[in-house]
Amino acid sequence: MKKLLSLVFGLAIVAAFASPAEAAIKVSGDAQVRARTEITKSGAADEWDEELYWLYRLRLKIAADLGSGYFAKALLASESAGWFATISSGEGRETLELNGKEYNYFPNSLSDHFGVNQIYFGRMMQNSHYILGIMPINSFNNPIFDLAVYPTSAVGIPYFLINNDRVFGLNYGTKVGPGELNATLCVLEDGDWDSTGESFLRDEYAVHLMYKTNIGDVTIDPQLLAAVTRTQNFNTGDPSSNIPEAGTAPFTFGTNVIIPAGDTKITLSCFYTNDGIGLVDDDKIADYSAYVFRVKAEHGPVRAWVGYNAADVTSAPDPATLGDYDNLFVWAQYNWKVYDSSMGTFTLSPTVRFRDRNMNDADKDTRWRPEIWANITF
């Protein structure tokens, strides 16, 4: 399905590029290399495990301005989790673990992982717009998709890392009162990833509604992400099972609040989810409630945040996934712009990430991830 959609939209964009001679086409991109040390301790282990990873990423962006507000955009990037591949994964390992899931990062050729990651087109008008395709959703700054898809591990930007910050859908936005109302009918991607490096789109439709407005200098964006079709049937076939026979329709709601404080921008995020199918690492869960709360501060080159996520799983195909989950996450980053010109930038970003995860006050997993990002844009 995904390959067919990519082909359809690829042909649409090629046609758009080829039609008007005056169309303005811009090609840009970025490349990044990361050196990461992963320090972990889990379960009853007394010692810390330490491994070194070298990761890289390349993204190419194509944008066409067709005039009269019409546009088309595409992103060519790795189809690996988080757009990253590894040069070395430590101790000869050929996998990298993200949010409890391991991925193979040694393709036979670049084409095995590099392809059309996003492709969408639309029109921007004076007071409204529409967009159709596989589009970005800004999940790095908006944790509603994190909580909706990964309710027991909604910290550490999992949707950005595993689902590559995209969704297939139709978006319409219009000015309503003092703010803007956006509505998106989308097909949720569940983050499954097979040995060939391809994730796939599932026929689980949802509506994402967001109204963004200002109250004085404060910006708020109350949101709702609700399934409009029932998710997969996860009934185990056991008459004593309490898994719903026909699946359920999850809903998630909350808001981000952006508060300017002099030269510092503070963002508060709070979201709640209930009644749906979600993921606990590789396993499906059927009945749960969860929330995520995050406080983020940005001041010049410094970005830092603290996030907390808690979930209560009351029914699931695997009884081992039942219980209470608590996740604490800290991100701290300094962005040093080494070079800046009209042609591009070169930035070094020392980054520290910390995650502490508990299940039923017993199963602990603690991770430190100090790393250095070297990023160039062009």
Residue, then its C-alpha position, 0 to 999 in steps of 0.5 A: m500500500k505504501k509503495l503504491l501511495s508513494l508512486v501515485f504522489g510521486l507521479a503527481i509531483v513530477a507532473a507538477f514540476a514539469s507543467p508550468a515553466e515558471a514553477a520555482i523549484k528549490v532543493s535543500g537538505d541536511a546531513q548529520v553524524r552522531a557519536r553516541t554513548e549508551i549507558t544502561k542498567s535494567g532489571a536487577a543488574d548491579e553494573w552499567d552496560e556501555e556501548l558506543y554508536w556512530l549514526y548518520r543521516l541524509r535528507l534531501k528536500i524538494a519544494a515547488d512553488l506553482g503559483s497562486g498558492y499551489f505547492a508540492k513538497a517531498l522529502l527523500a530520506s532513510e526509511s530506518a527508524g529515526w531516519f538513521a543508520t549506523i556505521s558501528s553499533g559496538e561489540g560487532r552488533e548489527t542492531l540498534e535499540l530504540n524504545g525497546k525495539e531492535y532494528n537491523y541497520f546494515p542494508n545491502s545497498l543505499s536504496d534499501h533504506f533511502g526513498v520517498n519519506q514524505i510527499y505532499f501537495g496543496r494550496m495556501m490561501q489568504n485565510s485557509h489551506y489544504i494539504l494531501g499526502i504523507m506529511p510531517i506532523n511536528s511530533f518533536n514539539n507536539p507529544i499527542f501522537d507519542l501518547a496516542v501510539y505509545p501510551t506506556s512509553a510516551v517520553g523521548i519523542p518515540y513517534f519522531l524516532i520510530n515513525n519518522d514524524r509523518v502521517f498520511g492524510l488530508n489536512y484542511g485549515t482555516k481561520v476561525g475567530p482569533g485563531e486557526l482551526n486545523a482538521t486532519l483525516c489521517v491513517l495512523e502508522d503503528g511503527d512496525w518495522d520489518s527486516t527490509g527496513e519498511s514500515f507500513l501504513r495501517d487502515e486505522y483512520a483517525v481525526h486530528l483536530m487542533y485550534k491554535t490561538n493566542i491569549g495575550d502573549v501566550t499561545i495555546d493549541p487544544q487538540l483531539l486525536a480520535a479514531v473514527t474506525r475500530t482498530q484491529n481485532f486482538n481477541t485471543g479466542d479464549p472465552s475467558s479473555n477480556i480483550p474486546e472482540a472487535g477492538t476499540a477506538p482510542f481518543t487522546f486530547g490535551t494542549n500545548v501552552i507556549i509562554p514567552a519569558g523574556d528571551t526564554k520560551i517555555t512550553l507546557s504540554c499535557f495530554y491524556t489518552n484512554d480506551g484504545i489499542g496501543l503498543v508496549d514495545d512489540d506487544k499490543i495492549a487493549d485497554y488502558s489509560a495514560y497521560v504525558f506531561r512535559v515542561k520545555a525551555e528554550h533560551g538561545p542555543v540551549r534547549a532542555w525539557v523534562g517529561y513524565n508519562a504514566a499508564d495503567v494497562t488493565s487488559a492485554p493479550d500478554p498478561a505480562t504487560l498488565g500493570d502500571y508504567d512510569n517514565l521519566f525523561v530529561w533532554a538537554q542540548y546546546n547548539w553551537k553554530v560553527y558556520d552560518s552563511s546564505m549557502g548553509t550552516f554547520t552546527l555542533s550540538p552536545t546532547v544528553r538524554f536520560r530515561d528512567r522507566n518502571m513497570n509495577d515498581a519492579d521492572k526498571d530500565t535506566r538509560w543515559r545517552p550522551e552524544i554529539w551531533a554534527n549537522i550541516t544544512f545546504 
